Every structure is written in structure tokens, then in C-alpha cells.
Amino acid sequence: MSGLEAVPTLRGRRSECQALDQLLVEARTGRSAVLVLGGQPGIGKSALLSYALARAIGFQTTHAAGVESEAELAFAALHQICAPFLDNVERLPDPQRDALGAALGLHRGPTPDRFHVALAVLTLLTDAAEQQPMLVVVDDAQWLDQASADTLAFVGRRLHADPVAMLLAIRTDHDATTVFAHLPQLSVPGLGHGDALALLDTVLTGPLDDRVRQRIVAETRGNPLALLELPNTLTAAELSFGPTATPVAVPGASLTTRLEDGFVRRAAALPDPTRQLLLLASAEPLGDATVLWRAAAALGIPPDAAGSAQEAGLIHIGAQVHFRHPLVRSAIYRCATPAERHTAHHALADATDPTTDPDRRAWHRAQGTADLDEDVAAELEQSATRAHTRGGLAASAAFLQRATELTPDPARRARRALHAAQAKHHAGSPEVALSLLAVADAGPLDDLDNARSALLRAQVMFASTHGRDAPPMLLTAAKRLERLDSTLARQTYLDAFAAALFAGRLAAPGGSVQDVAAAVLAADWQPADGTPPAASELLLDGLAVLIAQGLTAGAPLLRTALEAFLAQSLSEQDELRWLWLACRVARSLGYDQWWDELTDRQVHLARRYGALSVLPIALTERFTAQLFAGDIDSASALLAEADAVIKVTGNQLGPHIAFLLAAWRGNEADTLALIESSRQDVTTRGEGLWLVATEWTSAVFFNGLGRYQDALVAAERAAQQPHELGLSTWVWPELIEAAARSGHPDRATTAMQQLTEVAATTGTDWTLGVAARSRALLTDDQHAEALYRDAIDRLSRTRIRVAQARTHLLYGEWLRRQGRRVDAREQLRAAHEGFTRIGMGAYAERARRELVATGETVRKRSGDIDEDQLTSQEAQIAQLAAQGHTNPEIGALLFISARTVEWHLRKVFTKLGITSRRQLRTALPDTLHTVSS
């Protein structure tokens, strides 16, 4: 493995070595351990990896190394990790086996679900570790291909109770560090002054002026590789005559640059054939000696050319090729002229088997081509298709980008640039997508492709910020497409609706939902060809009518559109593009079962295709559905995943949705700070949707605390935005409760009328139940009880457990004020238990206070964990086990290993005082409290 053969000394690394020893101890005892070593090039990370490998006695090991030139080949590093265990792939569960096989090119199949690929790797490693502890080592992780990096980061997060140690080394000066930022980190610093001096003395062959000695130590900042290598670059005079003669300090040059320069000077002294061989090796990413010598023979390089390079300590060539350090590889490659690199890659392309490794061959051909070349560009397009099929969206985009650069025909180049921009957009690289659009716009493009380019530019803007500027851009693109492609025009109008909903009242002029609706209804569409309208077309018509003519006219059309989304067989592209909007319509109209089904489908689809521009939206909508259903554990996991995706892609999708979770849990200090931060952020970015969400969240939070006047102010601010699809039907109940409880029922009149219209039009149990509860708050005592009972009955038939618990609370509060304490206790107990179970702390406390007021003693919740309490993950696993799922099935559902499931179940049995899975069904109902895991 690159960087692991001849490496800097371990002098002065006692604490780091102790950390690695502890890592191995934990893995030996069945406790997974993951560690990311971070530091500058040459700091000694590779030496520590070698130390861990040497100390891993009794371990089976697997390793990979990132190579800069291979960073665009999907799953390349993952193939290295999995190679020793590929014989076991057939024993994986079918979805995992098929996904991993397709990703690694073991067989053909549909585009694999990226999460199934990751889970397959987790299962493969943990199953192998059952026989013998496992050490996974990855060097130069900053150069891993994106698909492999994402997979290994996922595996690292899911290792809990398996005899597996994972150790990664990464350069901290590289952007890729964000992928692994959530894993345990160990920073590798420079050596202390004394150790640095001692290490320097080991490579000096004669006397050294002490001032030069001190200056070398100071300027290398204790970097071991620099201490070992820089003296070799100094002349005898420079070693003898003081600091003014030494070239160590080069203005503007980094330490990495100086190290590379030193390696270049050593290579420059070697014979020409040897330097050619070093360049070939630096361009060949696998360290495959067979391919290297085949390419060398084609260039007329003799076998004895390796001798002087090995004597110089730059490389070792055996069955595998190993450079002294990754900086040697990068230095050799970067100092070569473009013509020399082209020659090397061309020879490596000819030496690579086109049948077994067509994509690597295509990549070498592309790097070996100095001029425009249509044959190479076409081959790259084929590689892009294969990469997309395997789920490597980022790799597919990279192939298309290089194909664009090599295309000689201007019109074809413009079209390829447009396709590459589309791929980069879906892969979550908006800036690169925009630069490719500039190439496409240079043309020539026909009218339709010009319109598509304008559309994609608007879509990139929408995906990047979801702010005020995207709606008018999309609306303009849609109008431009009307006469060119009516189908694409209608799709673009739907994009414009989505953008206008996100921007809300903060949309730029000409980009409101009313503007979009008017344009849709005024459009001169071409006659339909007799085929039934697509689900997206039905959705567009329904939204336009809803906005322009009102709920009564629009709701039936939107219901038909939702039924089409559930029944029609849609393309993956259409589902990725429109499902989130269908989810929002389902939520707005109160179809809770459809909302659950569509949000779940959208998340799985976005994960499968690695659509990072869509995944945060899908996760956010699913997060909300799970929160309303009372599954706070699943919601928390979705929140963490959404944040991770946003950080990786750099997209600014709304605020950190932690403010909603904080409000749900009722932490006053944290919630108020997050809400205020969110309000400022979304106003700056022009995201009216999230501004309404922030005000609505404030109203929910203040109602939970009993601060009804504050809740009323927040709810009235949120209600100022008309036609906010989805949130408006949530704002009205908060406004009504706050107005009724603060003594201002007259301020709830309009909200009650609007909520009544929604309930009457949709007729769903969710909307009818919430409307009945809200009406009970505003009616006289004679009719209130029947309304509360009707609300509880209706809401019990929905998935919306939060609405049900809040109705029990309001009914119980009403009963207590009627003097019916015994009846009140029944409702308040149900509310308290429901809120406690779903983690709504403020509302649970409100219910507890009401119970105390009825004369009942209720234990106040504390942060302490009793022995019989389960963590959220333990509770989730216990529930699945009680339903009859096996450990592997539970692991597949929760993206953890079967051994981790077993480990959690042992803890569950101990806490519940049971000994078998059969006892779970009777033991779990008594376990009403869970704690955050």
C-alpha cells in the first residue's frame, strides 16, 4: 500500500502509539473502534498506520490507499477493501448482495441503492470479523473516490459492538476531511523540539552549523519527513556556513512544496529511462507491477531501469509498486511536462485490459490525449453510463466533464457540456455545473438546448439556496419552453411552483405562487395526444387551480394527482424531481397515510441514486413526517443524515432543522437561540417557507410552555403568508389555541373559518379531528365535550400521534376546569404518557402540572437514567425483535450489524429483567420512558 513501506520514524509518538494500541484492544474484546489520523503531509500518519498493522497480531487486515489520479473512479477504493472477502458476497442478504455486486462491477444489474451498498460492506466486514478480529486501514483518505469515502464514513458510524477496528489517515489541508468529520479524530502534531533535533541528527553525515540545525528544526515545525529529507537537499557549503546560506526558507513555498521539490531534485539526477519508469508508476494508481512493466516495455524502458530509483530510496518494485511516500508520487507526476504525462497515460491505457477494466483504460486514454479526440470522448461517455448504472453519480459526472473537454465538434461539445452540467448538478456540485453551463452557452446550441441550459441554471440556483432569486428564473425558462417542448415547459412550471413555495413572500418580483399560477392557466398548451396525463401534469393543474381559484376548486384535482403518484409507474427522474412536492400536498390536505408512504419512497429513491441535491429535501420532509408521527428517534437520525449531506455538498438547504427538534423537546434556552438564529438566516437568504416554519415552531413551543400571548404573536406572523402549501394548515390550530387561552378568541375567527374549509373539503380524519379540537376551544361548554371526543376518535385513526396527545391534553384541561377531576385524570394520563413517549418535554410537563392539579402524584421527568429505562435505539431494536424480526433483519432496517443488534438486545434483557425474545411483548408495554441514545 502506498506510503506504508519506507516511512518516517515513530520517534516522539508515544501517545499516538498508545491510542492505536487501545484501538486494537477494544477490537480484540469485541468493541468496535474507529479513528481518523489527521495531519500535514509527512507528519508521520503512514508510520502510525504501519505501526498498527505490525501490532495487529491475530487480526485479519484489509487496506486501501487513495490515489489522486483515481479519485474519479467510483468504488475504486472500496474494491480494495472488499477484495479479500469477495467470496463471501453470495452469503449476503439478497438486496445487499445485488447492490454491492453492481457497485463493484461483479455483475450487471439496476443502479444500486447506495445505502444497501454501504450496509453490504458493513455486513461483509462484521461477518468476517466473527471468525477473527478485523483491522481496516485506509491511507490518504483525502483522495478516495467519493462513493468509497461516503461508504466508509457510513460504515465507521455504524460500527458499535463488532471486533472491527477502522483506522484512516487523512491530510487536514484537504476539503475531503468533511466526509469523515463526524468520526473520532486524533490530530498528529509535529515532533517536540528535542525529538526533532534527535531525528535530524540521525540523517546528518557530518558537522552542521548549530544555527542551521536550529533553523531546520524551526522551519520544518517538527515534521518528520521534512527533517529526514531536507538535509539531503542542502549542499556542503550550506551545511557549513550558517542560516544565510540555507534555502530552507523559500518565500511563499509551503513545506509540502519544499518536500516535493527535494524529491524532484533527487529524481532529476537519475537516468532518463528511470525517470520515465517513475512517471509511469506515479500515473498507475493500483501499484500493479504487471501493468507497469507492460507499459514500460511498450516505451522501450529496460527492466534494469528500476535499480537506481530503488537505490535512491524513492520506490520499491516487487509484486506491487510502493513509493517511499505519497509525496514522492505526487512530486514525480506534477513535475513532468504535459507531453511526458500524456505519453505515460497513453502507454498505461494500452497496457490496461479493455474487457476487465474498461473505465480505468478510458480514463488513462483521456489523460493521455493532448488534442481533441472524438473517439476518446465517446469512450468516456460509455464509462459515464456504466458509472451511473453502478450508482457512481460523481464519477459519471467526471467522465462527462472530461468528454466535453476532448470533443472537437463545437455543437457536440456544447451538448455534452449541458449533459455534464446536469450530472454535476445531481451529484451536488453546483459551482462546477455552472462553469459547464458557461461552456454549453458558448454553443452553438439550438433553441431547445438553449432553453434547457437556462432551465438548468435556474435549477442549480434553486438547489443551492432555495431563496428569492430562483422563482422568476424558472418562470422565465418555463415560458420560453412553451413553444419548444410543452412537456418540459409544464415540468418547468412545476419547478417554478416549488421554488415559489420555498421563497414564499420573500420571492423576487415576478416569482410569487400567484405569478406562476396565472402563467400556467394562461399558457397555450399543445393538444394532448390522447394518453392519460402524467402525475406531474395533474399536480401542476391542481396547484394552479388551488392558488388561482381556491381550495374547493383545487383540492379534488390535487387528490387525483396524489392518487396518480401512488398508482402510476413513474421514471426515477420524475420521482426524484416531483415526489417532495407531492409529499407537501399530501401533508397540506391531511392525507397522513399517503404522506408517510410518499416521504418514505422519496428518501429511499434519493439514497439509491446518490442524488445529493435532492436527498436533503427528502430527508427534511421525512423528518417532519416522523416527528408528527411521534417517532422522535427516527426523526433524530434523519436530522443527522440531512446535516451530514448538507455539509458535504455545501448546499444551503434551509436552516439547521435542529430548531424544530429542540422546540419539540422543550429545551427553552437552546430553542430560543436556535429560533432566533434561524429567523435571521432565512430572511437573509430569502426563504419565506422556512421563515413561516420558524414562526410556526415558535408558536408550538410557546403553547407548550403555556406562554399563550407569545404563541399568538408568532402564529399571527406565520399566518400572514397566504398559499403556503402545508404549513398554513398547521399554523391555524396553533393560532386558535393561543388566542383562546390568552383571552382573545376574536383573533381566531378567520383561522377557524379557513381550517373548517380545509376539513370540509378534504374530509380526512386528520383535518376533521384537528378542526373539531380547535372548534371546541372556541365554543361554549355545552358542545365542547362532543367536539373533543369526536377529535380524539378521528385522530386515533391517523398516524399523527402528536395531534392525538395534544387533544387528550386540551380535553383533560377542559374537564378539570369543569370540576370533573376523575374524568380529567384519564385524559391527562394519556396525554402525559404520549408526550413522554415521543419526547415532547414541554407538553409532558404541562400535562404533569395539570395532573398534579387534579390531586394525582406524578413523577417529574429528570435527566437521570433509571436502570429500567431504554435508550432510543434499544427501544427501537426491542420493538422490532418483539415483532419477530431476526438480528440480521433488524440490522438491515437500522443500518447496523447483526452483532450490534445482539449487543443491544443483551442490554435490553438486563434492563427489563427478562431472558428471551418471547418475553419482550409483555415486557415492553410497561417501559414507558426512553432516553436519548
Secondary structure as UniProt FT lines:
FT   TURN            2..3
FT   TURN            11..12
FT   HELIX           14..28
FT   TURN            29..30
FT   STRAND          33..39
FT   TURN            41..42
FT   HELIX           45..55
FT   TURN            57..58
FT   STRAND          60..65
FT   HELIX           68..70
FT   TURN            71..72
FT   TURN            74..75
FT   HELIX           76..82
FT   HELIX           83..91
FT   HELIX           94..103
FT   TURN            104..105
FT   HELIX           114..129
FT   TURN            130..131
FT   STRAND          134..139
FT   HELIX           141..143
FT   HELIX           146..158
FT   STRAND          164..171
FT   TURN            172..173
FT   HELIX           175..180
FT   TURN            181..182
FT   STRAND          185..187
FT   HELIX           193..201
FT   TURN            202..203
FT   HELIX           210..220
FT   TURN            221..222
FT   HELIX           224..229
FT   HELIX           230..233
FT   HELIX           236..240
FT   TURN            243..245
FT   TURN            251..252
FT   HELIX           255..268
FT   HELIX           272..283
FT   TURN            285..286
FT   HELIX           289..298
FT   TURN            299..300
FT   HELIX           303..305
FT   HELIX           306..311
FT   TURN            312..313
FT   STRAND          315..317
FT   STRAND          320..323
FT   HELIX           326..335
FT   HELIX           338..351
FT   TURN            354..356
FT   HELIX           358..367
FT   HELIX           374..389
FT   TURN            390..391
FT   HELIX           393..406
FT   HELIX           410..426
FT   TURN            427..428
FT   HELIX           430..441
FT   HELIX           447..465
FT   TURN            468..469
FT   HELIX           470..481
FT   TURN            482..484
FT   HELIX           486..503
FT   HELIX           504..506
FT   TURN            509..510
FT   HELIX           513..522
FT   HELIX           535..549
FT   HELIX           551..567
FT   HELIX           572..589
FT   HELIX           592..608
FT   TURN            609..610
FT   TURN            612..614
FT   HELIX           615..628
FT   TURN            629..630
FT   HELIX           632..649
FT   HELIX           658..665
FT   HELIX           668..685
FT   HELIX           688..705
FT   HELIX           708..718
FT   TURN            719..720
FT   TURN            722..723
FT   TURN            725..727
FT   HELIX           728..741
FT   TURN            742..743
FT   HELIX           745..748
FT   HELIX           749..762
FT   HELIX           765..778
FT   HELIX           781..795
FT   TURN            796..797
FT   HELIX           801..817
FT   TURN            818..819
FT   HELIX           821..838
FT   HELIX           841..853
FT   TURN            854..855
FT   TURN            867..868
FT   STRAND          870..871
FT   HELIX           872..882
FT   TURN            883..884
FT   HELIX           887..894
FT   HELIX           898..912
FT   HELIX           917..919
FT   HELIX           920..923
FT   HELIX           924..926
FT   STRAND          930..931
//
